[in-house]
Amino acid sequence: MSRAPFIIKIAFYKASQKNQAKNVAHIQYIATRPGADRGEFNIGDDLDADPGTAAGHAKYMDERPGSHGLFGPENKTPDLREVQRELKDHNGIVWRMVLSLKEEDAIRLGYTARESWEKALKATMPEAAAKMGIRESNLKWVAAFHQAQGHPHVHVVMWEKTPQRTRGVLSLGERKDLRRVFVREIYAEERLALTAKKSAIRDLIRETARKDVFSVIREIEKARLEVRALAGQEPGLPPVLHTVTQEELINKLNGLAKIMPGHGRVALKYMPVEVKKEAREIADWILSQPGFTGSVERYKDLARQLAGYHTFQEQRLNEAAQKAYEDMRDRVAQIVLQGAVKVQQIESFIESRPQMTEHEATEYEAVKISEQALERKEIENIPQEGTIGGRRIGAGSADEAAKRLWRTTHYSLNRVYLQENPGADILKPRLNENFRKEIAERLQDIASSMPDLQGKPAYTYLPDELKQKARETAEWLLTRQELQNRFSEIGPLKAERLTRRMAEQVAIRAYDLVPKEVPDVEMVLHSRRAEEAVNKLRSVRSDFVKDDLEEARWTVGAIYRALTYLGKEKEAREVAERFGKEAGLQHNEILKALEKEIERIQFIADKSQEKGQYQRHMSRNDWQQLTENLGLEEEELLFPWFGVKKVEENEAEEKQRVKEELKVTLIEDRVSPAVAVLEQAGGKPEDLKELRWTLVTMTSVLKALGVDEAGRERIVRGWCERAGVDILEARLKDVLDRTTISKDDIWLGKRSWERLMANLGIKDAPDLPWSVGSPIPMSARVASDVWKAAWRALERERLRAEAQVLLAAEREMQRKKREAEREGKSREG
């Protein structure tokens, strides 16, 4: 191999028969060289091109082991098939180049990654082409970086859009010009650094007596050594990951991904015992691979040398070497865990399961603004109402939850009782401290056993034991002394229906007490719900708050706020004033309530806009209080906003890119059979998490299959009735309507489709209505990343240990020198 720091090789071929044998020989050489995958060409596909052609060479550059994929002059990744198609049809000359650096030079210059070569080629290819007489507007090229140990390099294929040059051979002058262009760019930073270093040393010599120059240089070298001992240095290139080894690593990562938890911090020390064991075994396997073993043994030997400065006992030295290995093994095991998480993400994405979590930012009450504080303008940093995103939220107040539950119990019973007894008095909730504590204790008891509901709670998804506790608490509340007479008068059917509703409220309030992770969400307004809410608010009655001036004033402001946030600012005041008059409020009381609400809305808007995150919506708790004050049931005034997890632009682009890579397509002929079996399904899973997953997934799949909103509701309702799914109307509406506003592009992989069919009790399941490609290319990238990261971790520590040994030797030598000097002075004395 040449010892030159930079090598450039140039060849060319024309689309003619006379050069075909030469081209085949060249491609055959690079395709079958050690480390290349002989099975990477699919000759049966006319787009995959014979390896003895320009298109085949492009495929080799893109896919051979060690390659990091094609890149070109544009910011987007070139499409391999388009490049192959263009090269197969090209009638002019195609040049191929190899630009290579020695590994130590590549490390020093920063050319061990694709990004550096890509930047360099984008800067130089137009000028290089100009040296050959090719205009930039007529230039086409693609390249690929190969991270080969010893000589990292790029392959470049270059051609003219419209063939003009008739001579492929480059003159000696053209070759020299090309070399100068590339060398000038690749060595640019080093030339600047050397110039600066030369100037610095020259200045140092001028300012330092000659007798001190060598001691200054020694101090500089010692300082460099200390830096290396502390931080290490840039490792070399990793060993080639051969195909067989890569497949084995993929299988190991897949196995680990299956037993890893699906949530929580990805740290080795927090993993279950079996996960730790498996991750460490994979790390041992990686460190035992050819290319790794030499560095491992050297690292262990260095640990022995360092320990040798403190002990001569062989056992202690062996323990130090073993401890160093175990520390390194755990570093690699951590890398392996992170790779397994990526495999989980790939698997999840390929199956494209719908979000089970029903994020509602407004389930968590925002900081309340008291009237006095608002008047004094003393409140700072007010969050947008009801929105708490992207962080862990602590448990809510048990006292507040108890108050809300008792209030809801009264208003719910009042509503049912007044249907049979119009004109009866409205019972107002009164709550002494002892009773409040009793309610809070019951809620805390349920909360302590509450499973991870992954979003909005529902009685339907609770285990039987917690369902029973929630129901007992509901019955206990409804039969309290102040309520039991009315409860006993409403009739058994209505009593049962009310008890079930209150059990749902108990579950919701208990869930408020559970700490939870809340994602960063944005509130999306459901258009149909918004329209229905506006129409309802225009015609509401004030019977429930006529005798309670405080609640009446609050309701006036809440109606104004709700209509304002629903986009009806012009009529909000008129509707709120009319309600206030019907509730028996004086005109000045109505005006005061509205003024406070307007000031409140503006105050929150100003504070939230300062943070750039203002969204116009009410909290769910305030919406529930408004619903109760109007004497309505939840499904009569559905909460019109949904919390949707924010998706970063790059995340959405990545999802689309992977979808295209998987070639996900809906097979039209399979849509009708799939919809037909969903229309007839009557089974349900016993597992409650599976029940929730089935309900959400079934609804999302129907949307993905093109079933309209009315059709989805009919099919899902039919299944709930046939399968006996005990779910309240409002909760079912939440699932249906959330699917309507969702922008997720949902499809199911084979396993998820089989899971859905099994959960629905469908035995003769139709074929999967989507065609989904293989995850192998993505898993291969993960395996390659794990391999390289493990190598970097090992080499960085080995290089750091080498510097530590050298530094320790230097210090030991200095210590012995000082001792010798002291002994010499002692003898002289």
Secondary structure, 3 states (H helix, E strand, C coil): CCCCCEEEEEEEEECCHHHHHHHHHHHHHHHHCCCCCCCCCCCCCCCCCCCCCHHHHHHHHHHCCCEEEEECCCCCCCCHHHHHHHHHHCCCEEEEEEEEECHHHHHHHCCCCHHHHHHHHHHHHHHHHHHCCCCHHHEEEEEEEECCCCCCEEEEEEEECCCCCCCCCCCHHHHHHHHHHHHHHHCHHHHHHHHHHHHHHHHHHHHCCHHHHHHHHHHHHHHHHHHHHHHCCCCCCCCCCCHHHHHHHHHHHHHHHHHCCCCCCCCHHHCCHHHHHHHHHHHHHHHCCCCCHHHHHHHHHHHHHHHCCCCCCHHHHHHHHHHHHHHHHHHHHHHHHHHHHHHHHHHHHHHCCCCCCECCHHHCCCCCCCHHHHHHCCCCCCCCCCCCCCEEECCCCHHHHHHHHHHHHHHHHHHHHHHHCCCCCCCCCCCCHHHHHHHHHHHHHHHHCCCCCCECCCHHHCCHHHHHHHHHHHHHHHCCCCCHHHHHHCCHHHHHHHHHHHHHHHHHHHHCCCCEEECCEEEEECHHHHHHHHHHHHCCCCHHHCCCHHHHHHHHHHHHHHHHHCCCHHHHHHHHHHHHHHCCCCHHHHHHHHHHHHHHHHHHHHHHHHCCCCCCCCCHHHHHHHHHHCCCCHHHCCCCEEEEECCCHHHHHHHHHHHHHHCCEECHHHHHHHHHHHHHCCCCCCCHHHHHHHHHHHHHHHHHCCCCHHHHHHHHHHHHHHHCCCCCHHHHHHHHHHHHHCCCCCCCCHHHHHHHHHHCCCCCCCCCCEECCCCHHHHHHHHHHHHHHHHHHHHHHHHHHHHHHHHHHHHHHHHHHHHHHHHHHHHHC
